[in-house]
Amino acid sequence: MADSGFAEPEAKRQRGGRSQRRDMRLQGGQASKRPYIVRNLPTYDILSDESLSRIEATADRILAEIGIELRDDAEALRLYREAGAEVTDISADVWNVKFPPGMLREILKTAPAEFTQHARNPANNVRIGGKNVVFAPSYGSPFVMDLDRGRRYGTIEDFRNFVKLAQSSPWLHHSGGTVCEPTDVPVNKRHLDMVYSHIRYSDRAFLGSITAAERAADSVEMARILFGAGFVDQNCVVMGNFNTTSPLVLDGVTTAGIRTYAEANQGSIHLPFLLGGAVAPLTTAGMVAQGLAESMASCALTQLVRPGAPAILASFFSSMSLRSGSPTFGTPEPAIGSLAMGQLARRLNLPLRCAGNFSTSKLPDGQAMQQSMMSMMSAVQGGANYVLHSAGFLDGLLSMSYEKLVMDTDMCGALHAYLDGMEVNEDTLAFDALAELGPGQHLFSTQHTLRHYETAYWDSAMDDNQPWETWDEQGGIDSARRANSRWKKLLQEFEAPPLDEGIDEALQDFIARRKDAVPDMWY
């Protein structure tokens, strides 16, 4: 992908993590000084080459012997057929598409291993792939919740609030996409308000709409208004997050949206949403093989449309309570699956999206954070490059929580420090700190301590580390109530990043014309 004047210097992007954390603490600003994480920890590789090869061989068998069902997209069918796929007609607009072993891997060789998604503030450009890690808020919940008003349908005001809260956190890097469904706006028009909200209230990179090809096209057109058509043609500035219909189905709405983004040279994420025992095998290895097959078939379409268009391999693994049939999140088996997907993505030389702060808890409580940490650690240890659902996920993705969002972003801050790893040099080995005063003396006043006390440790904005007596005297406030106060304070203090008035007027004019062109649809 070509870079341009929008890109910031590489040396500035990769400043030392600890000095950036110090700057963020001292400045208290809204925007992160680190636009994304460059990991200094190795990935955790759990499977042998033999096991990985067996999973890949099973994915190839799925694609070659069972195939993918393609619905309602003759153009996608033509592209697959001309590339060498075997097609069997099922009905007028439904086809079974089988891919000979190795075909999709060959096609995917033109997809970039790393790419930059540009933000309207070049300091917030993100690099996706390689050792880079990008955190984005949760996505797609129809409900929102907070401690004051409980659980309710999301509105456009909630949507804007979540964009503002994400922008306010130094520990997120990306504005995300459908952070909640604004159900008070017509279905066929809400995408315009959502994309505009990301542009107006955030200066970070964002996701566009994927629910219809024309809505994907609107998202790309709004990006052209913001960045300029020529820049968009040569650079990724917006991405779409696409789900296959598991098991093994690609519907025409999805493939048409994928083609729309790829034709414009924009990025796309290719995500099977697999529920073990329902739309995927119960066993983790089988689920991973199916997920690999579906994501590869979806990613490959981008390269058939426009070789070199950015594509992200992805997985969303979920287990199931076999007593009730309910999905479960934040459990160990899907976390292990995410670790395996990291190895498989690296063998394909593709960026990876997986896992996030997942939970089925109905409140921002101990269950929520326990499940979230299980899932999120699998993403960062497995080598995920783009982590959607990094903040706000509750209720099995049905609800976006104000309190959980700020609790999760605090956890994301801890993960920045974790992924920085350990620096070993004469200063960090700190022989002088022990030698200065000698045995039996505390180190509070040593020169080494004075040099490092501001930057040595990550400092949570949410944790209460006071003695029990002090905490009790101050009202015994738990983490959820602290989070409730924090999100309100962040919204009260929020200032939108400046946006060029001419661009803003052009965007609002485009939105008004598109809304006037069609009647409201509410389902």
C-alpha positions as CSV (number, residue, x, y, z in Angstrom):
1,M,0.0,0.0,0.0
2,A,1.3,3.4,-0.9
3,D,1.9,5.9,1.9
4,S,1.6,9.7,1.4
5,G,1.7,12.9,3.3
6,F,-0.9,11.6,5.6
7,A,1.6,9.1,7.1
8,E,3.7,10.1,10.1
9,P,7.5,9.3,10.4
10,E,8.3,5.8,11.4
11,A,10.6,6.9,14.2
12,K,7.8,9.0,15.8
13,R,5.4,6.1,15.5
14,Q,7.7,3.8,17.4
15,R,8.8,5.9,20.3
16,G,9.5,4.1,23.5
17,G,6.3,2.8,25.2
18,R,7.2,4.0,28.7
19,S,8.0,7.6,27.7
20,Q,4.6,7.7,25.9
21,R,2.8,6.4,29.0
22,R,4.4,9.1,31.1
23,D,3.3,11.8,28.5
24,M,-0.2,10.5,28.6
25,R,-0.4,10.6,32.4
26,L,1.1,14.1,32.6
27,Q,-1.0,15.6,29.8
28,G,-4.3,13.8,30.5
29,G,-5.2,14.3,26.8
30,Q,-7.8,12.6,24.8
31,A,-5.7,11.2,22.0
32,S,-3.1,8.5,22.5
33,K,0.6,9.4,21.7
34,R,1.0,5.8,20.6
35,P,-1.2,5.1,17.6
36,Y,-0.9,1.4,18.0
37,I,1.2,-1.2,19.8
38,V,4.4,-2.7,18.4
39,R,4.7,-5.9,20.4
40,N,8.0,-6.8,22.1
41,L,6.7,-10.1,23.4
42,P,6.9,-13.2,21.2
43,T,3.7,-14.9,20.2
44,Y,2.6,-18.0,22.1
45,D,2.7,-20.9,19.6
46,I,0.9,-23.9,20.9
47,L,0.8,-26.3,18.0
48,S,3.5,-28.2,16.2
49,D,4.0,-27.9,12.4
50,E,2.5,-31.3,12.0
51,S,-0.7,-30.3,13.9
52,L,-0.9,-27.0,11.9
53,S,-0.5,-29.0,8.6
54,R,-3.3,-31.3,9.6
55,I,-5.7,-28.4,10.3
56,E,-4.7,-26.8,6.9
57,A,-5.3,-30.1,5.2
58,T,-8.7,-30.5,6.8
59,A,-9.6,-26.9,5.7
60,D,-8.6,-27.8,2.2
61,R,-10.8,-30.9,2.3
62,I,-13.7,-28.8,3.5
63,L,-13.2,-26.4,0.6
64,A,-12.6,-29.1,-2.0
65,E,-15.1,-31.9,-1.0
66,I,-17.9,-30.0,0.8
67,G,-17.5,-26.6,-0.7
68,I,-18.9,-23.1,0.0
69,E,-22.5,-22.3,-0.8
70,L,-22.7,-19.0,-2.6
71,R,-26.0,-17.1,-2.8
72,D,-27.3,-14.3,-5.0
73,D,-24.1,-12.9,-6.5
74,A,-23.4,-13.9,-10.1
75,E,-20.4,-11.6,-10.2
76,A,-18.7,-13.3,-7.3
77,L,-19.5,-16.6,-8.9
78,R,-17.9,-15.5,-12.1
79,L,-14.7,-14.5,-10.3
80,Y,-14.4,-17.7,-8.4
81,R,-15.2,-19.8,-11.5
82,E,-12.6,-18.0,-13.7
83,A,-10.0,-18.5,-11.0
84,G,-10.5,-22.3,-11.1
85,A,-13.3,-23.1,-8.7
86,E,-15.7,-25.9,-9.6
87,V,-19.3,-24.8,-9.6
88,T,-22.5,-26.8,-9.2
89,D,-25.9,-25.2,-9.6
90,I,-28.3,-25.7,-6.6
91,S,-31.1,-23.4,-7.7
92,A,-31.5,-20.3,-9.8
93,D,-29.3,-18.1,-7.6
94,V,-27.6,-20.6,-5.3
95,W,-24.4,-22.4,-6.2
96,N,-22.0,-24.9,-4.5
97,V,-18.4,-23.7,-5.1
98,K,-15.5,-26.0,-4.5
99,F,-11.9,-25.0,-4.4
100,P,-9.0,-27.3,-5.4
101,P,-6.4,-27.7,-2.7
102,G,-3.9,-24.9,-2.8
103,M,-6.0,-22.6,-5.0
104,L,-7.0,-20.1,-2.3
105,R,-3.5,-19.9,-0.8
106,E,-2.1,-19.0,-4.3
107,I,-4.7,-16.3,-4.7
108,L,-4.0,-14.9,-1.2
109,K,-0.3,-14.3,-2.0
110,T,-1.2,-10.9,-3.4
111,A,-2.8,-9.7,-0.2
112,P,-0.6,-7.5,1.9
113,A,1.0,-8.9,5.0
114,E,0.9,-5.4,6.5
115,F,-0.9,-2.2,5.6
116,T,-1.6,1.2,7.0
117,Q,-5.1,2.4,7.6
118,H,-5.0,6.2,7.5
119,A,-6.8,8.4,10.0
120,R,-7.9,11.9,9.4
121,N,-5.3,12.8,12.0
122,P,-2.1,11.3,10.6
123,A,-0.7,10.9,14.1
124,N,-3.4,8.2,14.6
125,N,-2.7,6.1,11.5
126,V,-2.6,2.5,12.4
127,R,-0.4,-0.2,11.0
128,I,-2.1,-3.6,10.7
129,G,-0.1,-6.8,10.5
130,G,3.3,-8.0,11.5
131,K,4.1,-7.2,15.2
132,N,1.5,-4.5,15.3
133,V,-1.6,-4.6,17.6
134,V,-4.6,-2.3,17.2
135,F,-7.4,-2.1,19.8
136,A,-10.9,-1.1,18.8
137,P,-14.2,-0.9,20.8
138,S,-17.0,-3.5,20.7
139,Y,-19.3,-3.8,17.7
140,G,-22.9,-4.6,16.8
141,S,-24.9,-4.6,20.1
142,P,-28.6,-3.7,19.7
143,F,-28.8,-2.9,23.4
144,V,-26.9,-0.5,25.6
145,M,-26.7,-0.4,29.4
146,D,-25.4,1.6,32.3
147,L,-26.0,1.5,36.1
148,D,-28.4,4.4,36.0
149,R,-30.9,3.4,33.3
150,G,-30.3,-0.3,32.9
151,R,-30.6,-2.2,29.7
152,R,-32.4,-0.5,26.7
153,Y,-32.2,-0.2,22.9
154,G,-29.4,1.9,21.7
155,T,-29.9,5.3,20.2
156,I,-27.8,7.6,18.0
157,E,-27.0,9.6,21.2
158,D,-25.6,6.4,22.7
159,F,-23.6,5.8,19.5
160,R,-22.1,9.2,19.7
161,N,-21.3,8.8,23.3
162,F,-19.4,5.6,22.7
163,V,-17.4,7.2,19.9
164,K,-16.5,10.0,22.3
165,L,-15.5,7.6,25.1
166,A,-13.3,5.6,22.7
167,Q,-11.7,8.8,21.4
168,S,-11.1,9.9,25.0
169,S,-9.1,6.7,25.9
170,P,-5.4,6.7,25.3
171,W,-5.5,2.9,25.3
172,L,-7.7,2.4,22.2
173,H,-6.3,3.0,18.7
174,H,-9.3,2.8,16.4
175,S,-12.8,4.2,16.5
176,G,-14.4,0.9,15.5
177,G,-17.7,0.6,13.6
178,T,-21.2,-0.1,14.7
179,V,-20.4,0.4,18.4
180,C,-24.1,0.0,19.1
181,E,-27.2,-0.1,16.9
182,P,-28.9,3.4,16.8
183,T,-32.4,2.0,16.7
184,D,-34.0,5.4,16.6
185,V,-32.7,6.0,13.1
186,P,-34.2,4.2,10.0
187,V,-32.3,1.0,9.1
188,N,-31.5,2.2,5.6
189,K,-30.2,5.5,6.8
190,R,-28.5,5.0,10.1
191,H,-25.2,4.0,8.4
192,L,-24.8,7.6,7.3
193,D,-25.1,8.9,10.8
194,M,-22.8,6.3,12.2
195,V,-20.0,7.0,9.7
196,Y,-20.5,10.7,10.2
197,S,-20.2,10.3,14.0
198,H,-16.9,8.5,13.7
199,I,-15.6,11.3,11.4
200,R,-17.0,14.2,13.5
201,Y,-16.2,13.0,17.1
202,S,-13.0,11.0,16.5
203,D,-9.8,11.6,14.5
204,R,-8.9,7.9,14.4
205,A,-9.4,5.3,11.7
206,F,-12.9,3.7,11.5
207,L,-15.0,0.9,10.0
208,G,-17.7,1.6,7.5
209,S,-21.1,0.0,6.8
210,I,-21.5,-3.6,5.5
211,T,-25.2,-4.3,5.7
212,A,-25.9,-3.6,2.0
213,A,-23.7,-2.9,-1.0
214,E,-25.1,0.6,-1.4
215,R,-24.3,1.4,2.2
216,A,-20.8,0.1,1.8
217,A,-20.6,2.4,-1.3
218,D,-21.9,5.4,0.8
219,S,-19.1,4.7,3.4
220,V,-16.4,4.7,0.8
221,E,-17.9,7.9,-0.8
222,M,-17.9,9.7,2.6
223,A,-14.2,8.6,3.0
224,R,-13.5,10.2,-0.4
225,I,-15.1,13.4,0.8
226,L,-12.9,13.3,3.9
227,F,-9.6,12.3,2.3
228,G,-9.9,13.0,-1.4
229,A,-10.7,10.5,-4.1
230,G,-7.1,10.2,-5.3
231,F,-5.8,9.5,-1.9
232,V,-8.5,6.9,-1.2
233,D,-7.7,5.1,-4.5
234,Q,-4.1,4.5,-3.4
235,N,-4.5,4.1,0.4
236,C,-6.7,2.3,2.9
237,V,-8.8,4.8,4.9
238,V,-11.9,2.7,5.8
239,M,-12.6,-1.0,6.3
240,G,-15.6,-3.3,6.4
241,N,-16.2,-6.1,8.9
242,F,-17.8,-9.0,7.1
243,N,-19.3,-12.2,8.5
244,T,-19.7,-15.4,6.6
245,T,-23.0,-17.3,7.2
246,S,-21.8,-20.3,9.0
247,P,-21.6,-23.2,8.3
248,L,-20.0,-22.7,4.9
249,V,-22.3,-20.1,3.3
250,L,-21.5,-16.8,1.6
251,D,-24.6,-14.7,0.9
252,G,-24.9,-12.1,-1.8
253,V,-25.1,-9.1,0.6
254,T,-21.8,-10.1,2.1
255,T,-20.0,-10.8,-1.1
256,A,-21.3,-7.6,-2.8
257,G,-20.1,-5.6,0.2
258,I,-16.7,-7.2,0.0
259,R,-16.4,-6.5,-3.6
260,T,-17.4,-2.8,-3.0
261,Y,-14.6,-2.3,-0.6
262,A,-12.0,-4.2,-2.6
263,E,-12.9,-2.3,-5.8
264,A,-12.1,0.9,-4.0
265,N,-8.8,-0.6,-2.6
266,Q,-10.2,-0.4,0.9
267,G,-9.7,-3.0,3.7
268,S,-12.0,-5.8,4.8
269,I,-12.2,-8.2,7.7
270,H,-13.4,-11.8,7.0
271,L,-15.0,-13.3,10.0
272,P,-16.8,-16.6,10.5
273,F,-18.9,-16.4,13.7
274,L,-18.6,-20.0,14.9
275,L,-20.7,-21.4,17.8
276,G,-19.4,-24.8,18.6
277,G,-22.1,-27.5,18.4
278,A,-24.5,-25.3,16.5
279,V,-22.8,-23.9,13.3
280,A,-19.4,-25.5,13.9
281,P,-18.0,-28.7,15.4
282,L,-17.8,-28.9,19.2
283,T,-14.2,-29.8,19.1
284,T,-11.7,-26.9,18.9
285,A,-9.6,-28.3,16.1
286,G,-12.6,-28.9,13.9
287,M,-13.9,-25.4,14.6
288,V,-10.5,-23.9,13.7
289,A,-10.3,-25.8,10.5
290,Q,-13.8,-24.7,9.5
291,G,-13.0,-21.1,10.4
292,L,-9.8,-21.1,8.4
293,A,-11.7,-22.5,5.3
294,E,-14.5,-19.9,5.5
295,S,-12.2,-16.9,6.1
296,M,-9.8,-17.9,3.3
297,A,-12.7,-18.2,0.8
298,S,-14.0,-14.8,1.8
299,C,-10.5,-13.1,1.8
300,A,-9.7,-14.6,-1.6
301,L,-12.6,-12.7,-3.2
302,T,-10.9,-9.4,-2.4
303,Q,-7.8,-10.5,-4.4
304,L,-9.9,-11.6,-7.4
305,V,-11.5,-8.2,-7.5
306,R,-8.4,-6.1,-6.9
307,P,-5.1,-7.8,-6.2
308,G,-3.3,-6.1,-3.3
309,A,-6.5,-4.9,-1.6
310,P,-6.1,-5.2,2.2
311,A,-7.7,-8.3,3.7
312,I,-7.7,-9.5,7.3
313,L,-8.1,-13.2,8.2
314,A,-10.4,-13.5,11.2
315,S,-12.1,-15.8,13.6
316,F,-14.8,-15.5,16.2
317,F,-15.0,-18.7,18.2
318,S,-17.6,-19.3,20.8
319,S,-18.4,-22.4,22.9
320,M,-21.9,-23.4,24.1
321,S,-23.5,-24.4,27.3
322,L,-24.6,-28.0,26.5
323,R,-27.1,-27.9,29.3
324,S,-29.0,-24.9,27.9
325,G,-27.8,-24.4,24.3
326,S,-26.8,-20.8,25.1
327,P,-23.6,-19.3,23.7
328,T,-20.8,-18.9,26.2
329,F,-18.0,-16.3,25.9
330,G,-14.6,-15.9,27.6
331,T,-14.2,-19.7,28.0
332,P,-10.8,-21.5,27.6
333,E,-11.5,-23.6,24.5
334,P,-12.2,-20.6,22.1
335,A,-9.2,-18.9,23.6
336,I,-7.0,-21.8,22.6
337,G,-8.6,-21.7,19.1
338,S,-7.5,-18.0,18.9
339,L,-3.9,-19.0,19.7
340,A,-4.0,-21.6,16.9
341,M,-5.5,-19.0,14.4
342,G,-2.5,-16.8,15.1
343,Q,-0.1,-19.5,14.0
344,L,-2.2,-20.2,10.9
345,A,-2.4,-16.6,9.9
346,R,1.3,-16.2,10.1
347,R,1.7,-19.3,7.9
348,L,-0.6,-17.5,5.4
349,N,1.3,-14.2,5.8
350,L,-2.0,-12.4,6.5
351,P,-3.0,-10.0,9.3
352,L,-5.3,-11.5,11.9
353,R,-8.4,-10.3,13.8
354,C,-9.6,-12.5,16.7
355,A,-11.0,-12.6,20.2
356,G,-11.5,-9.5,22.4
357,N,-13.0,-8.6,25.8
358,F,-15.8,-11.2,25.6
359,S,-18.3,-12.0,28.3
360,T,-21.8,-13.4,28.8
361,S,-22.2,-11.5,32.2
362,K,-25.2,-9.2,32.4
363,L,-23.3,-6.7,34.6
364,P,-19.8,-5.2,34.7
365,D,-18.8,-7.6,37.5
366,G,-16.3,-10.2,38.4
367,Q,-17.6,-12.7,35.8
368,A,-17.4,-10.0,33.2
369,M,-13.7,-9.2,33.8
370,Q,-12.7,-12.8,34.4
371,Q,-14.1,-14.0,31.1
372,S,-12.8,-10.9,29.3
373,M,-9.3,-11.4,30.5
374,M,-9.3,-15.1,29.4
375,S,-10.4,-14.1,25.9
376,M,-8.3,-10.9,25.5
377,M,-5.1,-12.6,26.6
378,S,-5.5,-15.2,23.9
379,A,-5.7,-12.3,21.3
380,V,-2.6,-10.5,22.4
381,Q,-0.6,-13.7,23.1
382,G,-1.7,-15.3,19.9
383,G,-0.6,-12.4,17.7
384,A,-3.8,-10.8,16.7
385,N,-3.2,-7.6,14.8
386,Y,-6.7,-6.0,15.0
387,V,-8.7,-6.6,18.1
388,L,-12.3,-5.6,17.7
389,H,-14.5,-5.9,20.9
390,S,-11.7,-4.6,23.0
391,A,-14.0,-2.5,25.2
392,G,-17.7,-2.5,26.2
393,F,-18.8,-6.1,25.4
394,L,-21.4,-7.5,27.7
395,D,-24.4,-9.9,27.7
396,G,-22.9,-12.1,25.0
397,L,-22.5,-9.2,22.6
398,L,-26.2,-8.2,22.9
399,S,-25.4,-5.2,25.1
400,M,-22.8,-2.4,25.0
401,S,-22.0,-1.2,28.5
402,Y,-20.8,2.3,29.5
403,E,-19.2,1.0,32.6
404,K,-17.6,-2.0,31.0
405,L,-16.1,0.2,28.2
406,V,-14.1,2.2,30.7
407,M,-13.1,-0.9,32.7
408,D,-12.0,-2.6,29.5
409,T,-10.0,0.4,28.3
410,D,-8.2,0.4,31.6
411,M,-7.3,-3.3,31.0
412,C,-6.1,-2.3,27.5
413,G,-3.7,0.1,29.2
414,A,-2.3,-2.7,31.2
415,L,-1.8,-4.7,28.0
416,H,0.2,-1.9,26.5
417,A,2.7,-2.3,29.3
418,Y,2.5,-6.1,29.1
419,L,3.3,-6.2,25.4
420,D,6.2,-3.8,25.8
421,G,8.0,-6.7,27.5
422,M,11.2,-6.3,29.5
423,E,14.1,-4.0,28.5
424,V,17.5,-5.3,29.7
425,N,20.4,-2.9,29.9
426,E,22.8,-1.4,32.5
427,D,20.1,1.1,33.7
428,T,17.3,-1.4,34.0
429,L,19.5,-4.0,35.7
430,A,19.8,-1.4,38.4
431,F,23.0,-2.5,40.1
432,D,23.6,1.1,41.2
433,A,20.2,1.2,42.9
434,L,21.3,-1.5,45.3
435,A,24.9,-0.3,45.6
436,E,24.0,3.3,46.5
437,L,22.9,2.7,50.1
438,G,23.9,-0.9,50.5
439,P,22.2,-3.8,52.4
440,G,19.3,-3.2,54.7
441,Q,18.3,0.2,53.3
442,H,15.2,1.1,51.4
443,L,15.5,2.3,47.9
444,F,12.9,5.2,47.9
445,S,15.6,7.9,47.8
446,T,18.1,6.4,45.4
447,Q,18.9,8.2,42.2
448,H,17.7,5.2,40.2
449,T,14.3,5.4,41.9
450,L,14.0,9.1,41.3
451,R,14.8,8.7,37.6
452,H,12.2,6.0,37.1
453,Y,9.3,6.5,39.5
454,E,7.1,8.2,37.0
455,T,7.5,5.6,34.3
456,A,8.4,2.3,35.9
457,Y,4.9,0.9,36.3
458,W,1.6,1.2,34.4
459,D,-0.8,3.3,36.5
460,S,-4.4,2.3,36.4
461,A,-7.1,5.0,36.2
462,M,-9.7,2.6,37.7
463,D,-8.1,0.5,40.4
464,D,-8.4,1.3,44.1
465,N,-5.2,0.4,45.8
466,Q,-5.7,2.3,49.0
467,P,-5.8,0.6,52.5
468,W,-9.1,-1.0,53.4
469,E,-9.8,1.7,56.1
470,T,-9.3,4.6,53.6
471,W,-11.5,2.9,51.0
472,D,-14.2,2.2,53.6
473,E,-14.1,5.8,54.9
474,Q,-14.6,7.1,51.3
475,G,-17.8,5.1,50.8
476,G,-16.6,1.6,49.9
477,I,-17.1,2.3,46.2
478,D,-16.7,-0.7,43.9
479,S,-15.2,-0.8,40.4
480,A,-18.5,-0.6,38.6
481,R,-19.5,2.5,40.4
482,R,-16.1,4.0,39.9
483,A,-16.5,3.3,36.2
484,N,-19.9,4.9,36.2
485,S,-18.4,8.2,37.6
486,R,-15.5,8.0,35.1
487,W,-17.6,7.7,31.9
488,K,-19.7,10.6,32.9
489,K,-16.7,12.8,33.6
490,L,-15.1,11.8,30.3
491,L,-18.3,12.8,28.4
492,Q,-18.6,16.1,30.3
493,E,-15.0,17.0,29.5
494,F,-15.0,15.8,25.9
495,E,-14.0,18.2,23.1
496,A,-14.4,17.0,19.5
497,P,-11.2,17.1,17.5
498,P,-11.3,19.9,14.9
499,L,-12.8,19.1,11.5
500,D,-12.4,21.3,8.4
501,E,-15.6,23.3,8.0
502,G,-15.7,22.7,4.2
503,I,-15.4,18.9,4.6
504,D,-18.0,19.0,7.3
505,E,-20.5,20.8,5.1
506,A,-19.8,18.5,2.2
507,L,-20.4,15.4,4.4
508,Q,-23.6,16.8,5.8
509,D,-24.8,17.7,2.3
510,F,-24.1,14.2,1.0
511,I,-26.0,12.7,4.0
512,A,-29.0,15.0,3.4
513,R,-29.2,14.1,-0.3
514,R,-28.8,10.4,0.3
515,K,-31.5,10.5,3.0
516,D,-33.9,12.5,0.9
517,A,-33.5,10.0,-2.0
518,V,-35.2,7.1,-0.3
519,P,-38.1,6.6,2.1
520,D,-37.5,5.5,5.7
521,M,-37.2,1.7,6.3
522,W,-37.5,0.4,9.9
523,Y,-36.8,-3.3,9.3
